Amino acid sequence: MGIKPLSLEEIKKMTVACRIAADTLTYLDKYIKIGMTTNEIDQLCFDFMATKGAKSACLGYHGYPKYTCTSINEVVCHGVPDDKTILKDGDIINVDVTAWIDGFFGDTSKMYMIGNVSEEAKDLVETARMARDIGIEAIRPNGYTGDIGFETNKLVTRKGYVAVKEIGGHGVGRKFHEEPFVPSYGKKGKGERLVPFHCITVEPMVNQGTDEIIEFDIPGSSIKYYHTADSLLSAQFEHTVLVTDTGYEILTLP
């Protein structure tokens, strides 16, 4: 069927959704702290999006039960907020939010470092941020998803880490998840085409040890959550990016 580019009016709506998602994570900056439960994080994000007229796209998506994903330490992605998980000194946590407003989806995530974080964890977090950014820099109109994956993986491996292969970025816009799949590894000139005036997410998940992951069920949902197979740390950053006719525009910049 192919990917249908966004119209100018649709891009404007997409920009609003992405702005709300980005502002949600910025809002969280001043509240997230030691002793907070992941449910409290979830509620803060919901409350902020509601004040902006947006809803969480996560709630009810394939049965997912919460507004956000909160992935701590060895949790790679899709960690489910609850009342039992409490942020501790030294934790690293990814908070992933998707705002839905006026029919469009803005998707972004970032890492928060809680209290006194080890130098090893800080380096991993910084590498994940760099991996996302260097992947975005590889975006060209009518380029390939493999271009993004190649640059991402090159940086990650050079830093002594590994990128998760099974999970990656995706098309986003009129739907929460659509084509193409955006991997964190690949070959230049390979993969799927990057269509001008279409949005994708770039969201490499970077592990300290093995790239193998273990899948866990979420009750009542077909969505899974994932841990590193060796229980070492994982980190991730995500932006929604508009492919333009000349390059790209990051829509979820803080």
Backbone as CSV, one residue per row, in Angstrom:
resi,resn,N_x,N_y,N_z,CA_x,CA_y,CA_z,C_x,C_y,C_z
1,MET,0.827,-1.198,0.000,0.000,0.000,0.000,0.868,1.256,0.000
2,GLY,2.036,1.188,0.631,2.936,2.329,0.630,2.615,3.330,1.722
3,ILE,3.548,4.223,1.937,3.419,5.243,2.971,2.874,6.516,2.356
4,LYS,1.825,7.049,2.969,1.211,8.278,2.481,1.805,9.477,3.230
5,PRO,2.462,10.404,2.516,3.035,11.577,3.180,1.957,12.408,3.880
6,LEU,2.388,13.158,4.873,1.487,14.049,5.593,1.294,15.345,4.812
7,SER,0.084,15.875,4.861,-0.177,17.187,4.272,0.357,18.269,5.206
8,LEU,0.415,19.490,4.724,0.873,20.605,5.560,0.006,20.743,6.808
9,GLU,-1.305,20.595,6.649,-2.213,20.689,7.793,-1.969,19.553,8.782
10,GLU,-1.713,18.367,8.264,-1.429,17.225,9.139,-0.101,17.399,9.874
11,ILE,0.885,17.970,9.204,2.171,18.230,9.855,1.988,19.203,11.018
12,LYS,1.133,20.192,10.838,0.851,21.140,11.927,0.251,20.420,13.137
13,LYS,-0.676,19.504,12.878,-1.292,18.737,13.966,-0.269,17.809,14.626
14,MET,0.583,17.225,13.813,1.631,16.345,14.321,2.598,17.130,15.218
15,THR,2.890,18.342,14.816,3.793,19.197,15.585,3.215,19.499,16.967
16,VAL,1.911,19.721,17.035,1.248,19.984,18.323,1.352,18.757,19.233
17,ALA,1.055,17.578,18.695,1.119,16.350,19.492,2.539,16.116,20.016
18,CYS,3.524,16.349,19.170,4.916,16.141,19.568,5.367,17.161,20.601
19,ARG,4.888,18.384,20.475,5.227,19.424,21.447,4.708,19.049,22.841
20,ILE,3.490,18.541,22.896,2.910,18.143,24.185,3.691,16.979,24.788
21,ALA,4.061,16.009,23.954,4.842,14.862,24.449,6.179,15.324,25.017
22,ALA,6.868,16.199,24.274,8.166,16.699,24.733,8.027,17.491,26.024
23,ASP,7.009,18.336,26.100,6.792,19.155,27.294,6.419,18.303,28.507
24,THR,5.790,17.169,28.268,5.455,16.255,29.372,6.720,15.773,30.065
25,LEU,7.724,15.374,29.282,8.975,14.894,29.865,9.739,16.024,30.553
26,THR,9.669,17.223,29.998,10.312,18.378,30.642,9.629,18.697,31.971
27,TYR,8.305,18.615,31.986,7.525,18.830,33.209,7.956,17.854,34.298
28,LEU,8.236,16.620,33.884,8.611,15.578,34.839,9.960,15.864,35.501
29,ASP,10.825,16.617,34.814,12.173,16.910,35.323,12.174,17.363,36.772
30,LYS,11.261,18.255,37.103,11.304,18.870,38.440,10.617,18.033,39.517
31,TYR,10.012,16.928,39.138,9.286,16.101,40.117,9.925,14.743,40.371
32,ILE,10.562,14.163,39.375,11.045,12.788,39.497,12.180,12.730,40.516
33,LYS,12.075,11.791,41.483,13.057,11.784,42.578,13.040,10.440,43.306
34,ILE,14.046,10.263,44.158,14.137,9.077,45.007,12.857,8.952,45.847
35,GLY,12.351,7.727,45.948,11.178,7.461,46.785,9.857,7.514,46.043
36,MET,9.886,8.012,44.809,8.657,8.092,44.018,8.333,6.728,43.405
37,THR,7.063,6.376,43.361,6.681,5.139,42.675,6.509,5.413,41.181
38,THR,6.604,4.347,40.392,6.407,4.523,38.952,4.953,4.878,38.633
39,ASN,4.026,4.496,39.494,2.633,4.923,39.302,2.489,6.433,39.460
40,GLU,3.244,7.012,40.389,3.197,8.466,40.573,3.739,9.184,39.338
41,ILE,4.786,8.633,38.733,5.307,9.186,37.472,4.222,9.128,36.395
42,ASP,3.577,7.975,36.315,2.519,7.757,35.325,1.404,8.795,35.476
43,GLN,1.003,9.044,36.713,-0.089,9.985,36.979,0.321,11.418,36.649
44,LEU,1.551,11.792,36.959,2.044,13.135,36.622,1.986,13.378,35.108
45,CYS,2.406,12.373,34.347,2.389,12.506,32.886,0.961,12.618,32.362
46,PHE,0.073,11.798,32.893,-1.336,11.876,32.498,-1.920,13.253,32.797
47,ASP,-1.662,13.736,34.003,-2.221,15.030,34.423,-1.737,16.158,33.511
48,PHE,-0.437,16.141,33.189,0.098,17.212,32.346,-0.523,17.170,30.952
49,MET,-0.583,15.966,30.361,-1.163,15.858,29.013,-2.623,16.302,29.007
50,ALA,-3.337,15.976,30.083,-4.749,16.360,30.167,-4.909,17.874,30.173
51,THR,-3.982,18.590,30.855,-4.074,20.061,30.879,-3.864,20.661,29.495
52,LYS,-3.225,19.911,28.610,-2.972,20.382,27.244,-4.016,19.867,26.244
53,GLY,-5.002,19.141,26.757,-6.063,18.628,25.891,-5.721,17.346,25.171
54,ALA,-4.629,16.701,25.587,-4.195,15.468,24.927,-4.497,14.256,25.806
55,LYS,-4.553,13.108,25.165,-4.696,11.835,25.863,-3.437,11.004,25.665
56,SER,-3.237,10.038,26.547,-2.144,9.088,26.377,-2.549,8.031,25.354
57,ALA,-1.694,7.841,24.354,-1.961,6.806,23.347,-1.687,5.410,23.899
58,CYS,-0.920,5.346,24.993,-0.533,4.035,25.533,-1.711,3.320,26.187
59,LEU,-2.526,4.081,26.935,-3.614,3.472,27.703,-4.587,2.741,26.777
60,GLY,-4.707,1.429,27.006,-5.628,0.626,26.208,-5.073,0.145,24.877
61,TYR,-3.862,0.567,24.521,-3.273,0.136,23.245,-2.915,-1.345,23.341
62,HIS,-3.633,-2.169,22.582,-3.488,-3.634,22.657,-3.573,-4.115,24.110
63,GLY,-4.421,-3.434,24.883,-4.645,-3.840,26.266,-3.634,-3.306,27.260
64,TYR,-2.715,-2.431,26.828,-1.721,-1.898,27.767,-2.452,-1.088,28.853
65,PRO,-2.097,-1.295,30.142,-2.944,-0.774,31.231,-2.596,0.609,31.774
66,LYS,-1.527,1.250,31.282,-1.079,2.498,31.901,-0.896,3.602,30.851
67,TYR,-0.613,4.813,31.351,-0.461,5.982,30.477,0.935,6.077,29.862
68,THR,1.924,5.508,30.545,3.316,5.625,30.110,4.004,4.270,30.243
69,CYS,5.241,4.207,29.767,6.122,3.071,30.052,7.271,3.589,30.917
70,THR,7.560,2.884,32.005,8.631,3.279,32.916,9.598,2.105,33.060
71,SER,10.758,2.223,32.440,11.693,1.093,32.342,12.959,1.400,33.135
72,ILE,13.138,0.677,34.235,14.217,0.948,35.183,15.356,-0.049,35.020
73,ASN,16.586,0.469,34.976,17.822,-0.325,35.029,17.882,-1.403,33.943
74,GLU,17.616,-2.675,34.300,17.741,-3.759,33.317,16.494,-3.932,32.451
75,VAL,15.434,-3.147,32.707,14.237,-3.211,31.862,14.532,-2.450,30.559
76,VAL,14.435,-3.142,29.447,14.804,-2.559,28.154,13.725,-1.592,27.671
77,CYS,12.476,-2.031,27.729,11.367,-1.164,27.322,10.038,-1.749,27.778
78,HIS,9.005,-0.906,27.741,7.619,-1.271,28.062,7.415,-1.658,29.524
79,GLY,8.282,-1.154,30.409,8.054,-1.377,31.834,6.726,-0.758,32.257
80,VAL,5.958,-1.488,33.044,4.604,-1.071,33.417,4.623,-0.389,34.786
81,PRO,4.155,0.850,34.877,4.111,1.533,36.176,3.245,0.778,37.191
82,ASP,3.671,0.826,38.450,2.864,0.231,39.520,3.170,0.940,40.844
83,ASP,2.484,0.514,41.907,2.654,1.136,43.225,3.808,0.537,44.018
84,LYS,4.354,-0.575,43.526,5.383,-1.291,44.289,6.798,-0.874,43.903
85,THR,6.965,-0.412,42.675,8.307,-0.077,42.191,8.652,1.349,42.591
86,ILE,9.650,1.484,43.438,10.037,2.784,44.006,11.430,3.155,43.515
87,LEU,11.592,4.383,43.070,12.895,4.845,42.588,13.906,4.906,43.733
88,LYS,15.074,4.309,43.485,16.128,4.260,44.493,17.335,5.077,44.032
89,ASP,18.152,5.477,44.990,19.394,6.180,44.680,20.246,5.331,43.732
90,GLY,20.658,5.923,42.617,21.492,5.213,41.651,20.743,4.589,40.489
91,ASP,19.415,4.602,40.533,18.627,4.043,39.433,18.739,4.916,38.180
92,ILE,18.590,4.269,37.033,18.325,4.984,35.786,16.970,4.498,35.275
93,ILE,16.189,5.429,34.746,14.839,5.080,34.292,14.515,5.782,32.981
94,ASN,13.941,5.028,32.063,13.410,5.605,30.831,11.912,5.801,31.005
95,VAL,11.445,7.013,30.717,10.005,7.289,30.695,9.613,7.566,29.254
96,ASP,8.660,6.791,28.752,8.235,6.843,27.349,6.779,7.305,27.312
97,VAL,6.534,8.407,26.613,5.175,8.959,26.540,4.760,9.159,25.085
98,THR,3.487,8.984,24.839,2.929,9.288,23.527,1.638,10.073,23.716
99,ALA,1.643,11.312,23.247,0.461,12.172,23.339,-0.380,12.011,22.075
100,TRP,-1.686,11.886,22.269,-2.615,11.779,21.143,-3.591,12.947,21.213
101,ILE,-3.613,13.739,20.140,-4.510,14.892,20.092,-4.884,15.178,18.642
102,ASP,-6.156,15.415,18.420,-6.651,15.774,17.083,-6.264,14.730,16.028
103,GLY,-6.204,13.455,16.470,-5.972,12.362,15.532,-4.524,12.052,15.236
104,PHE,-3.569,12.692,15.945,-2.154,12.473,15.656,-1.375,12.141,16.925
105,PHE,-0.254,11.442,16.728,0.514,10.861,17.821,1.922,11.453,17.870
106,GLY,2.306,11.921,19.062,3.676,12.392,19.294,4.357,11.488,20.309
107,ASP,5.480,10.883,19.928,6.092,9.790,20.693,7.530,10.171,21.058
108,THR,7.859,10.115,22.343,9.222,10.459,22.763,9.538,9.789,24.100
109,SER,10.830,9.593,24.357,11.235,9.067,25.667,12.610,9.606,26.012
110,LYS,12.900,9.582,27.316,14.248,9.958,27.736,14.593,9.287,29.045
111,MET,15.880,9.316,29.351,16.392,8.732,30.577,16.464,9.788,31.678
112,TYR,16.187,9.350,32.906,16.387,10.160,34.102,17.352,9.409,35.007
113,MET,18.324,10.123,35.569,19.287,9.518,36.481,18.927,9.947,37.906
114,ILE,18.704,8.974,38.762,18.140,9.222,40.092,19.249,9.226,41.148
115,GLY,19.435,10.367,41.790,20.429,10.464,42.858,21.851,10.302,42.352
116,ASN,22.642,9.550,43.106,24.056,9.336,42.781,24.209,8.117,41.876
117,VAL,24.300,8.379,40.591,24.374,7.307,39.590,25.843,6.995,39.303
118,SER,26.157,5.725,39.107,27.537,5.308,38.849,28.052,5.898,37.536
119,GLU,29.369,6.013,37.440,29.978,6.525,36.207,29.665,5.607,35.029
120,GLU,29.598,4.306,35.311,29.279,3.348,34.242,27.871,3.588,33.701
121,ALA,26.934,3.824,34.599,25.554,4.084,34.171,25.457,5.408,33.419
122,LYS,26.173,6.432,33.902,26.172,7.722,33.212,26.695,7.582,31.785
123,ASP,27.750,6.790,31.620,28.331,6.608,30.289,27.362,5.888,29.360
124,LEU,26.675,4.889,29.883,25.675,4.171,29.085,24.560,5.114,28.640
125,VAL,24.059,5.923,29.580,22.973,6.862,29.269,23.417,7.857,28.208
126,GLU,24.614,8.398,28.344,25.119,9.351,27.357,25.308,8.699,25.994
127,THR,25.752,7.443,25.995,25.909,6.727,24.728,24.569,6.530,24.034
128,ALA,23.523,6.210,24.806,22.191,6.040,24.215,21.697,7.339,23.595
129,ARG,21.954,8.453,24.279,21.552,9.758,23.725,22.311,10.050,22.433
130,MET,23.616,9.802,22.446,24.430,10.033,21.257,24.011,9.129,20.102
131,ALA,23.659,7.884,20.432,23.250,6.928,19.402,21.978,7.390,18.698
132,ARG,21.025,7.885,19.501,19.806,8.435,18.892,20.148,9.609,17.977
133,ASP,20.974,10.512,18.472,21.250,11.733,17.712,22.028,11.458,16.433
134,ILE,22.984,10.532,16.479,23.767,10.238,15.278,22.918,9.471,14.262
135,GLY,21.958,8.686,14.777,21.018,8.023,13.866,20.149,9.034,13.141
136,ILE,19.673,10.030,13.875,18.851,11.079,13.266,19.633,11.841,12.206
137,GLU,20.899,12.101,12.481,21.730,12.846,11.529,21.913,12.112,10.202
138,ALA,21.661,10.802,10.202,21.789,10.006,8.973,20.539,10.057,8.098
139,ILE,19.478,10.710,8.581,18.214,10.746,7.837,18.347,11.645,6.610
140,ARG,17.950,11.102,5.454,17.896,11.844,4.200,16.581,11.515,3.504
141,PRO,15.962,12.479,2.843,14.754,12.147,2.084,15.080,11.103,1.027
142,ASN,14.263,10.068,0.964,14.459,8.940,0.049,15.716,8.143,0.366
143,GLY,16.266,8.364,1.567,17.332,7.508,2.052,16.754,6.206,2.582
144,TYR,17.504,5.525,3.435,17.092,4.195,3.888,17.178,4.071,5.406
145,THR,16.332,3.199,5.930,16.389,2.932,7.364,17.742,2.332,7.747
146,GLY,18.359,1.599,6.837,19.676,1.027,7.105,20.748,2.075,7.340
147,ASP,20.573,3.260,6.742,21.526,4.350,6.975,21.522,4.754,8.454
148,ILE,20.309,4.823,9.027,20.152,5.171,10.443,20.770,4.083,11.319
149,GLY,20.405,2.831,11.028,20.896,1.706,11.815,22.403,1.553,11.761
150,PHE,22.986,1.807,10.599,24.440,1.676,10.437,25.181,2.647,11.350
151,GLU,24.774,3.911,11.319,25.458,4.926,12.126,25.228,4.700,13.620
152,THR,24.019,4.301,13.969,23.691,4.012,15.368,24.580,2.896,15.898
153,ASN,24.605,1.786,15.182,25.335,0.603,15.643,26.839,0.859,15.692
154,LYS,27.345,1.627,14.718,28.777,1.932,14.685,29.199,2.667,15.956
155,LEU,28.407,3.654,16.355,28.739,4.407,17.565,28.630,3.531,18.804
156,VAL,27.556,2.770,18.898,27.314,1.949,20.087,28.444,0.937,20.286
157,THR,28.827,0.254,19.226,29.864,-0.770,19.346,31.226,-0.137,19.629
158,ARG,31.476,1.032,19.050,32.739,1.728,19.303,32.874,2.092,20.782
159,LYS,31.738,2.352,21.421,31.737,2.708,22.842,31.741,1.474,23.753
160,GLY,31.698,0.289,23.168,31.779,-0.929,23.953,30.454,-1.499,24.407
161,TYR,29.370,-1.049,23.784,28.033,-1.528,24.132,27.412,-2.265,22.943
162,VAL,26.169,-2.696,23.127,25.446,-3.364,22.039,24.059,-2.739,21.897
163,ALA,23.571,-2.716,20.659,22.220,-2.216,20.382,21.259,-3.392,20.267
164,VAL,20.083,-3.232,20.858,19.040,-4.270,20.750,18.560,-4.341,19.301
165,LYS,18.443,-5.544,18.771,18.115,-5.718,17.347,16.624,-5.951,17.091
166,GLU,15.966,-6.665,18.013,14.574,-7.056,17.747,13.588,-5.894,17.811
167,ILE,13.921,-4.868,18.595,12.997,-3.754,18.809,13.653,-2.480,18.300
168,GLY,12.862,-1.582,17.718,13.430,-0.341,17.216,12.371,0.726,17.025
169,GLY,12.708,1.691,16.183,11.780,2.771,15.894,10.739,2.351,14.865
170,HIS,9.888,3.306,14.496,8.745,2.988,13.648,8.172,4.258,13.038
171,GLY,7.382,4.075,12.003,6.600,5.186,11.499,5.559,5.597,12.528
172,VAL,5.208,6.889,12.517,4.219,7.402,13.469,3.553,8.627,12.851
173,GLY,2.308,8.871,13.224,1.596,10.030,12.671,0.106,9.857,12.837
174,ARG,-0.547,9.371,11.781,-1.983,9.096,11.860,-2.248,7.871,12.734
175,LYS,-1.240,6.997,12.822,-1.305,5.814,13.673,-0.149,5.860,14.661
176,PHE,-0.319,5.159,15.773,0.705,5.094,16.813,1.942,4.375,16.268
177,HIS,1.724,3.233,15.636,2.825,2.473,15.039,2.467,2.115,13.605
178,GLU,3.346,2.465,12.675,3.150,2.127,11.270,4.510,1.907,10.631
179,GLU,4.490,1.591,9.340,5.749,1.404,8.625,6.485,2.735,8.509
180,PRO,7.817,2.710,8.405,8.711,1.545,8.377,9.237,1.190,9.758
181,PHE,9.803,-0.007,9.894,10.586,-0.372,11.076,11.937,0.329,10.975
182,VAL,12.376,0.947,12.070,13.639,1.697,12.069,14.614,0.988,13.005
183,PRO,15.522,0.160,12.470,16.410,-0.637,13.316,17.585,0.167,13.857
184,SER,18.219,-0.388,14.874,19.412,0.233,15.455,20.690,-0.429,14.952
185,TYR,20.590,-1.124,13.842,21.739,-1.706,13.157,21.339,-1.806,11.684
186,GLY,22.291,-1.988,10.785,21.932,-2.128,9.379,23.091,-1.759,8.469
187,LYS,22.795,-1.763,7.194,23.787,-1.420,6.175,23.318,-0.193,5.409
188,LYS,24.265,0.647,5.050,23.931,1.843,4.275,23.265,1.433,2.957
189,GLY,22.231,2.162,2.586,21.554,1.884,1.322,20.631,0.678,1.357
190,LYS,20.442,0.096,2.525,19.562,-1.066,2.673,18.400,-0.708,3.594
191,GLY,17.413,-1.603,3.629,16.239,-1.368,4.462,15.143,-0.692,3.671
192,GLU,14.249,-0.021,4.392,13.095,0.611,3.756,13.384,2.079,3.455
193,ARG,12.704,2.598,2.454,12.878,3.994,2.052,12.308,4.952,3.097
194,LEU,12.962,6.098,3.219,12.460,7.174,4.079,11.688,8.157,3.218
195,VAL,10.393,8.196,3.431,9.490,8.974,2.581,9.446,10.425,3.066
196,PRO,9.698,11.397,2.180,9.596,12.797,2.591,8.198,13.134,3.116
197,PHE,8.157,13.960,4.154,6.925,14.419,4.810,6.161,13.262,5.459
198,HIS,6.964,12.344,6.025,6.435,11.264,6.855,7.265,11.267,8.128
199,CYS,6.669,10.849,9.240,7.379,10.858,10.522,7.803,9.449,10.935
200,ILE,8.969,9.393,11.553,9.468,8.148,12.139,9.971,8.446,13.553
201,THR,10.113,7.389,14.351,10.816,7.526,15.622,12.192,6.895,15.483
202,VAL,13.170,7.517,16.109,14.509,6.953,16.225,14.736,6.723,17.708
203,GLU,14.931,5.457,18.100,14.917,5.117,19.534,15.794,3.900,19.850
204,PRO,17.097,4.017,19.640,17.971,2.873,19.933,17.970,2.518,21.411
205,MET,17.919,1.213,21.677,18.026,0.689,23.035,19.423,0.098,23.172
206,VAL,20.187,0.619,24.115,21.606,0.297,24.224,21.854,-0.469,25.525
207,ASN,22.474,-1.637,25.407,22.708,-2.509,26.562,24.177,-2.534,26.950
208,GLN,24.431,-2.696,28.255,25.805,-2.807,28.751,26.462,-4.107,28.319
209,GLY,25.700,-5.195,28.342,26.290,-6.514,28.090,25.792,-7.125,26.800
210,THR,24.986,-8.157,26.927,24.455,-8.854,25.754,23.305,-8.079,25.120
211,ASP,23.100,-8.317,23.810,21.929,-7.734,23.151,20.724,-8.664,23.255
212,GLU,20.904,-9.796,23.909,19.780,-10.718,24.099,18.831,-10.159,25.151
213,ILE,17.548,-10.344,24.896,16.526,-9.828,25.806,15.538,-10.937,26.148
214,ILE,14.909,-10.801,27.297,13.911,-11.768,27.761,12.547,-11.090,27.751
215,GLU,11.566,-11.795,27.213,10.213,-11.257,27.041,9.317,-11.691,28.189
216,PHE,8.523,-10.752,28.675,7.571,-11.039,29.750,6.178,-10.585,29.338
217,ASP,5.162,-11.317,29.780,3.776,-10.948,29.490,3.306,-9.808,30.386
218,ILE,2.406,-8.998,29.852,1.676,-8.000,30.624,0.235,-8.498,30.721
219,PRO,-0.276,-8.764,31.912,-1.627,-9.330,32.042,-2.672,-8.507,31.290
220,GLY,-3.476,-9.195,30.488,-4.559,-8.546,29.755,-4.130,-7.790,28.518
221,SER,-2.848,-7.904,28.153,-2.334,-7.147,27.012,-1.506,-8.045,26.092
222,SER,-1.514,-7.732,24.801,-0.634,-8.437,23.875,0.738,-7.765,23.785
223,ILE,0.890,-6.595,24.431,2.188,-5.929,24.525,3.050,-6.699,25.529
224,LYS,4.338,-6.807,25.239,5.283,-7.460,26.147,6.224,-6.416,26.740
225,TYR,6.829,-6.767,27.870,7.946,-5.948,28.336,9.199,-6.809,28.350
226,TYR,10.358,-6.155,28.363,11.620,-6.847,28.095,12.686,-6.474,29.113
227,HIS,13.473,-7.484,29.498,14.647,-7.293,30.346,15.894,-7.699,29.563
228,THR,17.045,-7.156,29.949,18.301,-7.686,29.418,18.473,-9.107,29.940
229,ALA,19.010,-9.994,29.094,19.144,-11.403,29.484,20.164,-11.600,30.598
230,ASP,21.122,-10.672,30.728,22.165,-10.800,31.741,21.948,-9.888,32.946
231,SER,20.800,-9.206,32.984,20.432,-8.297,34.079,21.332,-7.074,34.199
232,LEU,22.140,-6.798,33.168,22.909,-5.557,33.135,22.011,-4.418,32.628
233,LEU,22.525,-3.198,32.693,21.705,-2.023,32.416,21.387,-1.834,30.936
234,SER,20.269,-1.159,30.689,19.870,-0.760,29.340,19.411,0.694,29.394
235,ALA,19.639,1.423,28.286,19.224,2.837,28.229,18.689,3.155,26.837
236,GLN,17.816,4.150,26.773,17.161,4.501,25.506,16.725,5.958,25.525
237,PHE,16.872,6.608,24.379,16.260,7.919,24.135,15.493,7.834,22.819
238,GLU,14.429,8.631,22.703,13.588,8.574,21.496,13.112,9.965,21.102
239,HIS,13.186,10.232,19.802,12.563,11.416,19.220,11.630,10.995,18.087
240,THR,10.574,11.783,17.886,9.802,11.708,16.638,10.401,12.724,15.669
241,VAL,10.663,12.260,14.455,11.372,13.070,13.456,10.566,13.122,12.165
242,LEU,10.400,14.320,11.633,9.767,14.507,10.327,10.842,14.456,9.251
243,VAL,10.707,13.528,8.308,11.577,13.522,7.131,11.072,14.625,6.201
244,THR,11.931,15.546,5.807,11.519,16.643,4.926,12.052,16.402,3.514
245,ASP,11.853,17.373,2.646,12.372,17.230,1.281,13.854,17.596,1.189
246,THR,14.402,18.145,2.282,15.818,18.514,2.289,16.618,17.806,3.388
247,GLY,15.939,17.198,4.349,16.634,16.543,5.458,15.653,16.040,6.490
248,TYR,15.645,16.670,7.651,14.756,16.220,8.715,14.491,17.369,9.673
249,GLU,13.417,17.206,10.468,13.105,18.134,11.550,12.683,17.313,12.763
250,ILE,13.355,17.521,13.906,13.002,16.822,15.127,11.808,17.530,15.765
251,LEU,10.706,16.810,15.924,9.461,17.426,16.418,9.321,17.342,17.935
252,THR,10.132,16.519,18.584,9.996,16.337,20.042,11.192,16.909,20.799
253,LEU,11.834,17.927,20.245,12.895,18.600,20.984,12.309,19.259,22.234
254,PRO,13.019,19.186,23.376,12.493,19.828,24.592,12.472,21.341,24.470
